[in-house]
Amino acid sequence: MDPVWKITELRQHLAVIDGKKSPNIVLKNARYLHSMLKQWVIGNIWIAGDRIVYAGEKMPPLIDGTEIVDCSDKTIVPGYIEPHVHPFQLYHPQSFADFCGQLGTTAFISDNLSFVLSLENKKAFSILDDLKKLPFSFYWWTRFDSQTEMEQEEEIFSNTSILEWLERDDVLLGGELTGWPRLLHGDDLMLYRMQMAKGYGKKIEGHFPGASERTLARMKLLGADGDHEAMTVEEVERRIMQGFAVTLRHSSIRPDLPNLLKGIVEKQLPIFDHLMMTTDGSTPSFHQDGVMDKCIQVALDAGVSPIDAYQMASYNVARYYNMSNLHGFIATGRFASLNILQDEYHPIPESVLSKGVWLKRDGERVHRFADIDYSAIPSFDLDFSLTSHDFQFSMPFGIELVNDVITKPYNSLITREGQLANHDESYLMLINRNGNWHVNTMIKGFATNVQGFASSYSNTGDILLIGKNKDDMQKAFEEMKAMRGGIVLVEKGEVVASVPLTIGGILYQGNMEELTVKELDLKQALAERGYRLGDAIYTLLFLQSTHLPYIRITPKGIFDVLKNKLLLPAVMR
């Protein structure tokens, strides 16, 4: 494990204490949260480079050239930590971090799935190393499975590949365990990978929606440490009773946090030291009103004490992941990642320091992150077109959307030639990027009047087509192909809305503000055509996800999750 600071840097930090060198920044007369005492204290915070070298009553002996900021009448808290980030929900890690930093979230613990599926490890690690150079704290977890049925899953998620991820200092955990049923059914391969993670001192994050006490106990015995799937107060209690760390979720499809916290406060459960909060990979528009700052505000509104609210978004996370020596704590030796607030009841910071760099001053952005080179991610360049032969939909059953997450099979009795009528059934096709195979079926409950819809954004990066009109579906495909990846809605041969995803066909090349506008335009257009579920982007993502019940369209074909059975194989073109 490489040290965070070199010997020369440590000597310079000592020189500040000894009065031989000036700190870069001093936050004077600061009222700040001391996370270990769980108290507000008054003092001065000395910063040298990216580190707090002292926090206490004294002023530095030498202040030549030091930036002194008088923080009288302000409140300072540690930079917020998002403990469960999926940084590939149309946005990419750099663009999301650049957005979050302005709202005080200056550390991510992130999913690696998109990197694993699209890149060999050496190239992925090069991007991770570039991200580490930004004034932001990126940490990662490593997946053990793909969340779907893939032909080459054993190669992509090999023990060797997972081990290479676990060997990195910035990888803090294994999981999330979306494939846990497989584990309980005797899959020793996944258990071996969990053991590998434990051997490196990493946590294991679960994924246990609706889990019984028995299931939770079994998963705890197998090595799971935490879970973020509690949807009721009773489920929170059940996880706490079994010794799990619990992360409360507030996402675009599961905005559970207000009710969870209200229930915890009403029951007076003394568990706030063991809780964290997450937005769990929400889509861009959900973040218009915040990220972890929004979660803190929800906590405050629910009657949680301010100190507990801020601890859940900082110190609790750092302590759980054994990095309170660096994060979540305003004290000597930690990273200088701090949020300066009007007061503790206003979690959106007026000013933000991240690793000693001002990201925001007095309400204004003063720093934008440097671009990251994602060119290693294979570009979305299709060398094939679709023909009328590809648009044959003769299956006797299809996939019905119960909600954003749950699907079930259904028998379709409609006529499938030409344009479908304005009911809630549509054609559905999954086709791979090389044009080698496709899976054709019907989908019920997506929309009533979407004519042609194409997306290169999916769980695996394969292409999804949905629609009533085969000509418009083909047109949407061609438009998506021409823009080198994206999401396209077509009606009567014309593009109605689109989101270009030119980074590998899955990520938007641009900032969050631009992306949010395009996403909202797309969602509005879909809503006008009968889309009634919570989040269309998640619908696209989850159509392939075999960690969710019940019927999924996968690269292998139509898959029954409950029976663990392939119902209809993909067709070679």
RADAHU-V101637 format. One record per residue. N is the residue number from 1. PHI is phi in whole degrees, 0 to 359 (* if undefined). NEAR is the number of other C-alpha atoms within 8 Angstrom. Layout:
((N PHI NEAR) (N PHI NEAR))
//
This chain:
((1 * 3) (2 284 4) (3 292 5) (4 291 4) (5 237 6) (6 286 7) (7 302 6) (8 298 6) (9 293 8) (10 299 9) (11 295 8) (12 293 9) (13 297 10) (14 296 9) (15 298 10) (16 294 15) (17 299 12) (18 278 8) (19 76 10) (20 263 8) (21 212 10) (22 275 13) (23 290 14) (24 283 11) (25 222 11) (26 233 13) (27 266 12) (28 264 12) (29 56 10) (30 272 16) (31 266 14) (32 228 12) (33 277 14) (34 265 12) (35 292 11) (36 283 5) (37 286 5) (38 57 8) (39 220 8) (40 274 8) (41 235 9) (42 252 10) (43 183 13) (44 239 15) (45 247 13) (46 262 14) (47 234 15) (48 237 13) (49 64 8) (50 258 11) (51 231 12) (52 282 16) (53 263 15) (54 193 12) (55 219 12) (56 175 8) (57 281 7) (58 277 6) (59 258 5) (60 293 11) (61 295 8) (62 234 10) (63 228 8) (64 294 5) (65 79 6) (66 283 10) (67 280 7) (68 256 8) (69 246 8) (70 280 8) (71 256 11) (72 306 8) (73 70 6) (74 244 11) (75 234 14) (76 241 12) (77 231 12) (78 297 14) (79 304 17) (80 285 14) (81 242 14) (82 267 14) (83 274 11) (84 209 12) (85 254 13) (86 252 11) (87 276 11) (88 223 11) (89 269 11) (90 80 12) (91 282 15) (92 239 11) (93 305 8) (94 292 10) (95 292 11) (96 290 12) (97 297 11) (98 299 10) (99 289 10) (100 295 12) (101 303 13) (102 291 12) (103 251 13) (104 95 15) (105 273 16) (106 237 14) (107 212 12) (108 240 14) (109 243 14) (110 242 13) (111 294 13) (112 250 11) (113 302 9) (114 297 8) (115 293 8) (116 295 12) (117 287 8) (118 248 8) (119 222 11) (120 289 7) (121 303 10) (122 303 6) (123 288 9) (124 297 11) (125 295 8) (126 297 8) (127 292 11) (128 301 8) (129 292 8) (130 293 9) (131 297 10) (132 295 10) (133 282 7) (134 284 9) (135 284 10) (136 201 12) (137 250 9) (138 256 11) (139 233 11) (140 221 13) (141 237 14) (142 243 14) (143 285 14) (144 253 12) (145 206 8) (146 268 10) (147 75 10) (148 211 10) (149 258 10) (150 238 9) (151 291 6) (152 249 6) (153 300 11) (154 297 6) (155 284 6) (156 292 9) (157 256 13) (158 275 9) (159 300 7) (160 297 6) (161 297 10) (162 296 13) (163 298 9) (164 298 9) (165 291 10) (166 296 16) (167 286 8) (168 282 7) (169 294 8) (170 273 7) (171 263 13) (172 256 13) (173 203 13) (174 252 16) (175 120 12) (176 291 11) (177 276 12) (178 293 11) (179 264 9) (180 298 10) (181 302 6) (182 301 8) (183 296 11) (184 292 9) (185 273 6) (186 103 6) (187 286 9) (188 284 7) (189 295 6) (190 295 9) (191 297 10) (192 299 8) (193 293 11) (194 297 11) (195 296 9) (196 301 10) (197 298 14) (198 299 11) (199 298 7) (200 264 8) (201 75 6) (202 267 12) (203 283 13) (204 238 16) (205 264 13) (206 276 14) (207 206 11) (208 237 12) (209 296 7) (210 69 8) (211 295 8) (212 283 6) (213 301 9) (214 298 7) (215 298 8) (216 298 12) (217 297 9) (218 296 9) (219 292 10) (220 296 12) (221 296 7) (222 278 7) (223 123 10) (224 291 12) (225 254 12) (226 216 12) (227 204 14) (228 235 11) (229 255 11) (230 295 14) (231 246 10) (232 223 9) (233 299 10) (234 298 6) (235 291 10) (236 299 11) (237 301 8) (238 300 9) (239 288 14) (240 298 10) (241 300 7) (242 269 10) (243 84 8) (244 275 12) (245 285 12) (246 246 14) (247 253 12) (248 274 14) (249 257 15) (250 219 13) (251 238 13) (252 294 11) (253 250 9) (254 224 7) (255 277 9) (256 275 12) (257 305 12) (258 303 10) (259 291 8) (260 298 12) (261 291 11) (262 302 10) (263 294 9) (264 295 10) (265 294 11) (266 298 7) (267 276 6) (268 55 6) (269 284 8) (270 276 5) (271 237 6) (272 297 8) (273 293 9) (274 242 9) (275 244 12) (276 231 12) (277 225 14) (278 209 15) (279 264 15) (280 51 10) (281 67 11) (282 292 12) (283 287 11) (284 307 13) (285 294 9) (286 297 10) (287 269 9) (288 303 6) (289 251 6) (290 128 10) (291 232 11) (292 290 16) (293 300 13) (294 293 10) (295 298 13) (296 297 12) (297 297 11) (298 301 10) (299 297 13) (300 299 12) (301 295 7) (302 276 10) (303 94 8) (304 288 11) (305 297 7) (306 306 9) (307 298 9) (308 297 10) (309 300 12) (310 287 12) (311 297 12) (312 297 15) (313 256 15) (314 209 15) (315 300 15) (316 301 14) (317 294 13) (318 299 13) (319 295 9) (320 299 8) (321 267 9) (322 57 7) (323 226 9) (324 289 12) (325 287 8) (326 237 10) (327 229 14) (328 70 16) (329 206 14) (330 270 15) (331 197 9) (332 307 8) (333 95 10) (334 274 14) (335 301 12) (336 277 13) (337 246 13) (338 222 13) (339 245 14) (340 262 12) (341 250 15) (342 300 10) (343 194 8) (344 289 8) (345 267 7) (346 232 9) (347 285 11) (348 286 8) (349 287 14) (350 283 12) (351 221 14) (352 227 18) (353 252 14) (354 230 17) (355 51 12) (356 81 14) (357 253 8) (358 289 11) (359 266 14) (360 212 14) (361 227 11) (362 49 6) (363 86 8) (364 244 7) (365 295 9) (366 236 8) (367 208 7) (368 237 7) (369 294 8) (370 297 5) (371 294 5) (372 254 8) (373 277 6) (374 257 7) (375 297 7) (376 292 7) (377 292 9) (378 306 8) (379 290 10) (380 270 11) (381 239 6) (382 275 8) (383 245 5) (384 219 6) (385 236 5) (386 266 7) (387 238 6) (388 299 6) (389 298 6) (390 288 8) (391 262 8) (392 256 7) (393 236 9) (394 247 6) (395 297 8) (396 282 7) (397 223 10) (398 218 13) (399 249 14) (400 255 11) (401 276 13) (402 281 9) (403 206 8) (404 299 13) (405 249 10) (406 268 10) (407 234 13) (408 210 11) (409 282 10) (410 209 8) (411 266 7) (412 258 8) (413 245 5) (414 279 4) (415 283 5) (416 245 8) (417 254 5) (418 70 6) (419 273 8) (420 280 12) (421 287 5) (422 278 6) (423 241 8) (424 265 10) (425 254 13) (426 219 14) (427 288 13) (428 223 12) (429 226 11) (430 243 14) (431 225 13) (432 277 11) (433 295 9) (434 272 7) (435 72 9) (436 279 9) (437 213 10) (438 211 15) (439 234 15) (440 246 12) (441 204 13) (442 245 14) (443 230 13) (444 245 12) (445 95 11) (446 281 13) (447 193 15) (448 258 13) (449 214 11) (450 276 14) (451 275 15) (452 215 19) (453 218 16) (454 228 16) (455 215 15) (456 272 15) (457 276 17) (458 201 14) (459 302 12) (460 256 6) (461 85 10) (462 283 12) (463 260 13) (464 253 14) (465 237 14) (466 222 14) (467 167 15) (468 264 15) (469 242 11) (470 295 12) (471 296 8) (472 292 15) (473 297 17) (474 294 10) (475 297 11) (476 300 15) (477 300 13) (478 295 9) (479 294 9) (480 300 16) (481 298 11) (482 295 7) (483 276 9) (484 62 14) (485 108 17) (486 154 17) (487 240 14) (488 226 16) (489 245 15) (490 237 16) (491 216 11) (492 54 6) (493 80 8) (494 244 6) (495 286 10) (496 268 9) (497 203 11) (498 202 11) (499 231 12) (500 290 11) (501 233 17) (502 276 15) (503 272 14) (504 67 11) (505 78 14) (506 233 15) (507 231 14) (508 274 13) (509 270 8) (510 165 7) (511 273 10) (512 297 11) (513 298 6) (514 298 8) (515 298 14) (516 299 10) (517 301 9) (518 294 11) (519 296 11) (520 295 9) (521 299 9) (522 296 12) (523 296 9) (524 296 8) (525 297 10) (526 293 11) (527 299 9) (528 296 7) (529 251 10) (530 99 11) (531 286 12) (532 236 7) (533 277 8) (534 286 8) (535 209 9) (536 296 10) (537 295 7) (538 290 10) (539 302 10) (540 299 12) (541 293 11) (542 272 12) (543 302 10) (544 260 13) (545 277 12) (546 275 13) (547 273 9) (548 237 9) (549 281 12) (550 207 12) (551 241 13) (552 228 15) (553 261 11) (554 231 15) (555 301 13) (556 273 11) (557 136 12) (558 281 14) (559 237 15) (560 266 12) (561 292 13) (562 295 7) (563 269 5) (564 52 7) (565 222 8) (566 278 10) (567 274 8) (568 210 7) (569 285 9) (570 298 11) (571 255 7) (572 288 6) (573 270 7))
//
